[in-house]
Amino acid sequence: MSPLQTLSDTLNDKHKPVYTIGIVAELIGVSVHSLRMYETEGLLSPKRTNSKRRLYSQADIERLKCIRIMIEENGLNLAGIKMMLSMAPCWDMIQCSDKDRKNCDAYTSTLAPCWSLTNVGECCKMADCRDCMVYQDLSTCHNMKTFLKENWKGK
């Protein structure tokens, strides 16, 4: 594969983390502190390099734009956004076993989105949440609404 093709593939992959926290803060119009707070609250999960540097993808930027819309236009606070994201039925999407569901906070609690939890079922313990369809599908406001309508069965 040529270097130009590799660059083109990287630029076309919206899930490839390439943006630093400072660049993302400038693009979104928020402070670096706000981005760190969103991460601490579990609203997103930037890629961490070996040196612990945060890298964000285009999908992360879309997610952050959605978070800003929910805050600025819809009047939600971080706790409300966090609770809304926690409603995603990840256990159905990745078809967890009954045993995994019973041992997973994503199934038993509405306190945080599945990708921000440490007590998860066996099927998720070794997985990278950034690669999970649940995390990726909830990257934009439109996707969130569609995802929840299609996948939440009111259980």
C-alpha positions as a printed NumPy array, in Angstrom:
array([[  0.   ,   0.   ,   0.   ],
       [  1.377,   3.419,  -0.941],
       [  1.93 ,   6.163,   1.655],
       [ -0.78 ,   8.252,  -0.037],
       [ -3.274,   5.38 ,   0.202],
       [ -2.383,   4.887,   3.875],
       [ -2.939,   8.604,   4.535],
       [ -6.21 ,   8.533,   2.637],
       [ -7.404,   5.496,   4.63 ],
       [ -6.49 ,   7.223,   7.898],
       [ -8.325,  10.413,   6.943],
       [-11.418,   8.471,   5.866],
       [-11.617,   6.366,   9.052],
       [-13.787,   8.421,  11.401],
       [-12.894,   6.141,  14.322],
       [ -9.119,   6.534,  13.946],
       [ -7.8  ,   8.647,  16.86 ],
       [ -5.538,  11.356,  15.426],
       [ -6.465,  14.667,  17.112],
       [ -4.812,  15.921,  20.292],
       [ -6.824,  17.314,  23.181],
       [ -5.782,  20.906,  22.43 ],
       [ -6.882,  20.691,  18.812],
       [-10.21 ,  19.111,  19.774],
       [-10.849,  21.744,  22.436],
       [-10.274,  24.452,  19.828],
       [-12.474,  22.729,  17.222],
       [-15.359,  22.237,  19.675],
       [-14.96 ,  25.596,  21.395],
       [-14.488,  24.273,  24.934],
       [-11.593,  24.183,  27.349],
       [ -9.204,  21.28 ,  27.719],
       [-10.493,  21.031,  31.3  ],
       [-14.037,  20.465,  29.984],
       [-12.841,  17.625,  27.755],
       [-11.09 ,  15.994,  30.697],
       [-14.253,  16.403,  32.778],
       [-16.378,  14.744,  30.06 ],
       [-13.915,  11.851,  30.068],
       [-13.975,  11.609,  33.871],
       [-17.78 ,  11.531,  33.765],
       [-17.621,   8.649,  31.271],
       [-19.234,  10.484,  28.362],
       [-16.422,   9.537,  26.017],
       [-13.276,   7.484,  26.017],
       [-10.376,   8.984,  24.077],
       [ -7.575,   6.686,  22.975],
       [ -4.563,   6.776,  25.266],
       [ -1.078,   6.401,  23.836],
       [  1.679,   4.572,  25.71 ],
       [  2.72 ,   7.934,  27.137],
       [ -0.911,   8.525,  28.337],
       [ -1.542,  11.25 ,  25.753],
       [ -5.181,  11.544,  24.709],
       [ -6.069,  11.168,  21.043],
       [ -9.539,  11.76 ,  19.632],
       [-11.187,  10.58 ,  16.431],
       [-13.644,  12.352,  14.151],
       [-16.374,  10.232,  15.786],
       [-15.241,  11.547,  19.201],
       [-15.553,  15.087,  17.879],
       [-19.077,  14.325,  16.645],
       [-19.923,  12.902,  20.083],
       [-18.563,  16.049,  21.748],
       [-20.64 ,  18.254,  19.462],
       [-23.692,  16.255,  20.491],
       [-22.797,  16.652,  24.178],
       [-22.49 ,  20.406,  23.684],
       [-25.906,  20.527,  21.968],
       [-27.465,  18.592,  24.845],
       [-25.944,  21.023,  27.346],
       [-26.357,  24.35 ,  25.544],
       [-29.596,  23.847,  23.599],
       [-31.447,  21.175,  25.545],
       [-30.45 ,  22.184,  29.066],
       [-29.16 ,  18.771,  30.139],
       [-26.422,  18.513,  32.721],
       [-23.606,  15.952,  32.685],
       [-25.489,  13.614,  35.036],
       [-28.504,  13.611,  32.7  ],
       [-26.371,  12.887,  29.649],
       [-24.529,  10.159,  31.513],
       [-27.793,   8.523,  32.584],
       [-29.184,   8.731,  29.043],
       [-26.071,   7.034,  27.637],
       [-26.285,   4.353,  30.328],
       [-29.69 ,   3.317,  28.956],
       [-28.143,   1.826,  25.822],
       [-28.901,  -1.909,  26.   ],
       [-25.377,  -3.059,  25.241],
       [-26.113,  -6.528,  26.623],
       [-28.619,  -7.086,  23.8  ],
       [-26.381,  -5.594,  21.149],
       [-23.419,  -7.838,  21.891],
       [-25.635, -10.717,  23.014],
       [-24.215, -11.294,  26.468],
       [-24.997, -14.513,  28.257],
       [-27.339, -14.45 ,  31.25 ],
       [-24.322, -15.042,  33.504],
       [-22.484, -12.043,  32.003],
       [-25.562,  -9.85 ,  32.406],
       [-25.933, -10.69 ,  36.085],
       [-22.277,  -9.846,  36.723],
       [-22.202,  -6.628,  34.728],
       [-22.953,  -3.145,  36.044],
       [-24.113,  -2.054,  32.591],
       [-27.052,  -4.44 ,  32.921],
       [-27.824,  -3.909,  36.593],
       [-27.286,  -0.156,  36.936],
       [-28.146,   3.103,  35.173],
       [-25.306,   5.072,  36.682],
       [-22.882,   5.173,  33.755],
       [-22.456,   4.114,  30.122],
       [-21.059,   0.616,  29.649],
       [-17.724,   1.852,  28.271],
       [-16.918,   3.685,  31.512],
       [-17.526,   0.738,  33.857],
       [-14.935,  -1.555,  35.404],
       [-17.283,  -4.309,  36.608],
       [-18.361,  -5.859,  33.299],
       [-19.155,  -9.333,  32.035],
       [-16.552, -11.755,  30.717],
       [-17.344, -10.952,  27.088],
       [-16.262,  -7.331,  27.62 ],
       [-13.333,  -7.683,  30.017],
       [-10.666,  -7.931,  27.32 ],
       [-12.436,  -5.798,  24.716],
       [-11.479,  -2.273,  23.714],
       [-14.682,  -0.283,  24.183],
       [-13.668,   2.169,  21.456],
       [-14.033,  -0.706,  18.975],
       [-17.432,  -1.763,  20.309],
       [-20.5  ,  -1.096,  18.162],
       [-22.339,   0.346,  21.179],
       [-19.697,   3.05 ,  21.72 ],
       [-19.311,   3.741,  18.007],
       [-23.038,   3.863,  17.257],
       [-23.638,   6.501,  19.92 ],
       [-21.259,   9.04 ,  18.414],
       [-23.795,  11.619,  17.185],
       [-27.086,  12.97 ,  18.508],
       [-28.959,  11.492,  15.551],
       [-27.309,   8.114,  16.087],
       [-28.139,   8.199,  19.798],
       [-31.832,   8.751,  19.191],
       [-32.025,   6.144,  16.429],
       [-29.942,   3.661,  18.43 ],
       [-32.083,   3.989,  21.541],
       [-35.351,   3.79 ,  19.581],
       [-34.229,   0.658,  17.739],
       [-32.543,  -1.126,  20.614],
       [-34.208,  -0.145,  23.858],
       [-37.087,  -2.449,  24.462],
       [-38.14 ,  -0.842,  27.737],
       [-36.951,  -3.79 ,  29.789]])
